[in-house]
Amino acid sequence: MADFDIEKPDLLELYGNLILTSEEIYAPFPVIDVSKCRYCGVCADACAEKAIQFSRYVPSVTLIVSRCFGCANCMKACGKNGIKMKEKLSGKIFHGHINGHQFIAALAESTTEFHIPLIRAIFGKLNTESTIICDFGPGNGNEVSAVLPGMDLALVALRPEPGWETHLEAMFGLTEKAGIKTGLILNSFEMNNTFLAGIQVYCAEHAVPMLGIIPYLDSPEYKSVFEKGKNGNSVDDLFTTLFDRIIKLAGVHSQVVTENLK
C-alpha cells in the first residue's frame, strides 16, 4: 500500500504507532536572483511544467512552487547566471509493515508547497513486482498528474456535490492523457435518483464504467446495510462485489490479488 496523500496520509494515522523507518527527501530548488534578471523569458520557456510565470510588460518573473519538479532546466537555460539550485526539504517518507506486507507513506513539509519531488520519490520506491494499491489526495492537482502515467488503473471516487461534471471532466482528462483504465465509484452517496441518472448518462457517454456505490455513512440505507451485515452478509457483499469489479477492470486474476493482499 502506498499513500500519496502527503498532506493527510491515512496510513500514518492508522499505523503511526508501529515501528517505522523514515527518510527526509531533499530536491534541487530554483532560487531566482532578480538583480541579474533581464526578463528575457528563456527560463519560463524552458519549464515544461509552467512553474515559472514571466511578464515582459510589467517586468516580473515568479516561481509557482507547487508546480516545480526541481529539474533545473530553468537554471540551465538562464544565460545571465540568475538562477541557482539549492537543496530544499520536500518532506519525509515512512516505511512500515502490516501483517508482513509493506506500506509506504509520506508527509509533506508544511512550510512549503515544494511537494512534487516528494511524490516522485514515493513512486520511485514502489516495488513494481508487487500488487500496489495507491491512495491519492482529493482533487486533480499537480501531485496526481506527476505520477499518474505510471499507474495501471485509476479509480475516481466521486461525491454527489455541485460541480461534479467539471470535476469528472478534469479527472478523466488526466487519466486519458496518462493512457490508463479508469473506473468510477460513487462515495458518500445518499439516495438521489436525479443525480444517479445524470451520472449513469455521463458514464455511458464517456465509456467509463461505474463500479459501485458506497452509501453515505449516516444515511438510513447505510444503517440498514450495516444492521444486515451484523447478521452475516450485506456489508461484505457490498465491498466484495466492488472489489471483484475493480479486479475485472484491471484484467488481473482475482485469486492472485486476493492472496497478495491477505
N, C-alpha and C positions, 0 to 999 in steps of 0.2 A: 504494500500500500504506500502511495506517495501523496503527500499533502502539499499542493501548490498554493493553497490559500494562506499566503505568507503573513497576512495581517491578522488573521484569526484562525490559526491551524487547529482544527478539531482533534487531530491525533495527539497533539501535545496536551490539550485539555483533558483528553481521556486517559492518556498513558504517561503523563509527565512525571508521575511518581516512580516510574521504572528507572532502572539504571541506564542512562543514555550517554552516548559519546557525542561530542559536538565539535564543530569547527567554524571559525569565522571565515566569511567569504569576502575577499577584497578584490577590487577590479579597477582598471585604469579609468580615471575620471577627468574629463577635459576642463581645464581652468583657462578662461579667456582673459588675456591682458588687453583691455580696450585701448590702452595708451599706444599700443602698436597696431591696432586695427585700422585698416584703410577702407573698410566697408565695401570690399570688392565682391563679397558673396560667395567666394570659392569654397569656404568651409561648409556653408549651407548646401551648396550643390553636391558636395562630397558625401553628405549624410543621407544614406538611404532611408533612414527612419524618420526623417524630417524633425530631428531633435533640435536643430538649430534654426531659429527664426531670424530672418535678416530683412532689414529695411534700408533702402538707399535714400528714400525721400525724407524720412526722419531718421538720420543715421543711428542705427542700433543693431546689435547682434545679441540674441538671447538664447540660452540653453534651456530647453524643456527637459528637465531632469528625468521625468517619468518615462520618456521615450528613449533615453540613451542606453546603448548596448555596451559602451566602453570600448568600441572597436579602434579608436584612434585615427580613423580616416580623416577627420577634420584637422587634426594636428599635422598629418602628412601633407594635406592639401594647402595649408597656410604657408604662403611664401614669405611672410614677414616674421615668422617665428613667434606669432602672437598667441599660440595655444600650447600649453604644457599639459602632460598627463600626470596625474598624481593618484596614488593608490587611495581608494576610499572604501570604507566598510559598507557592504550592501546588506549584510545580515548574518545569521547563523543557521547552519544545517545541523539537524539532530538525527542520530541513527538509533534504532532500538529493535527489539524483537518481541513479538506477541505469539505465544504458543509455538515458538521455533521459526516463525516467519518474520521476515524483515519488514520494517517500516521506516520511512524517511520523511521528515517534515522540516520546515524551515520557518524562521521568524524574522521578519524584515526589521532593519534598523529604523527605529521610529523617528529619527531626526532628519531623514532624507527620503526622497522618492526614487532614489537610485536602486531600483528593485529588480530590473530585468537581469542583471548579472547573477543575482541570487537564484532566480527562476531557472536560468540556463544551467547553473551549477547543479541544481537538483536533477534536472533532466540528464546531465552528463554522468550522474552516478547511478542511474537506474540499470538494473540487470535485465537486459533485453531478452535473455533466455527464459525469463520467468513470465508468468501471468501478472500483469501490473494493473492495478486499479488506482486511478488518479482523481483527486478532488481539487477542483479549482474554486477560486473565489467567485462571487457573483459578478455578473456583467461580462462585457466583451472587450476589456481593456488590453493594453499592450502586453501585460503579463500572460494573458491567454494566447494571443496571436504569436508570441515569441517562440512557443514550443508546440503549439497545436499541430503543425505539419508532421511532427514526429510521432503522433498518436495514430492508432488504427481505427478507433471508433469514438465518436463523441455522443454523449447523452446530454441533451439540453433539458434541464428541469425548469418548467415554466409555472409561475404562479398566476392565478387569474386576476391580474391587475390592469388598470388602464395603460394603454400604450403597448400592449403585448405584441401587436403586429410589428411595430417598429423594432422591438427587441428581437423578435424571431428573424426579421429580415437581416439584422446585423449579425446575429449568431450563425444563421445558415450561410450568410455571405462568407464568414470566416471559414466554416467547415468545407464549403465548396471550393474556396481558394486553396485550402490545405489538401483537398482531394481525398477526404476520408468519409466513411459511412457515418450517418447521423440518424439518431432516433430522438423522439420527443416523449417526455414524461410530464404529466400534469401533477404538480405538487401543491399541497395545502388546498385542495380543491373542495369547495362547497357546492352542493348540487345547484347548478345553474345551466339549464338546458340551452339557453340562448348562447352563452359563452362556449359551451361544449360543441354546439353545432357549428359555430364560427371556426373553432379550432379544427374540427374534422374537415371542413371545406378547405381550409388553408393547407392542411397536411396533404390532402388529395391533390390540390393544385401544384404543390411543390414536391410531390413524390417523396414525402418524409413520413415514415411510419410512426404512429402514436403507440407507444409500447405499453402504457398503463396509466392508471390514475391512483394517486396516493391522497386519500381524503384529508381534509383539514382536521387537525388533531382534536379540536373541541367540538366538532360537528356531531350531530346525532348519528349520522351514517358511520362515522369512525367509531363512536362509542358502541354502536351496535355490533360492528365487526369485532371490536376488542372483547366484548362480552362473549361472543360466539367463540372467539379464539381461546378463551379460558376453558371452554368445554371441548376444545380439541382441534379446530381446523382453520377457520376463516382467515386469521391473520397470516398464518403460514402459507395458506393458499394464495393470498394476495401477492406476497413477495416472491413466492416460488414461481408463480406464473410470470411475473415481471422479469425475474432473473432468467427464466427459460427463453423469453422473447429476446432479451439482450444477447444471450449466447447464440441464438439462431441468427440474429442480425450480424453478429461478429463473425459468424461462419466457423466457430470453434466447437469441437466436440464437448458437450456439456459435462461428461464424466471427468474428462481431463481437468477442466477448470474447477469443478467441484472438489476434486481431490487436492488440487493445489491450494485451495482456499480453506480447507478444513483446519 
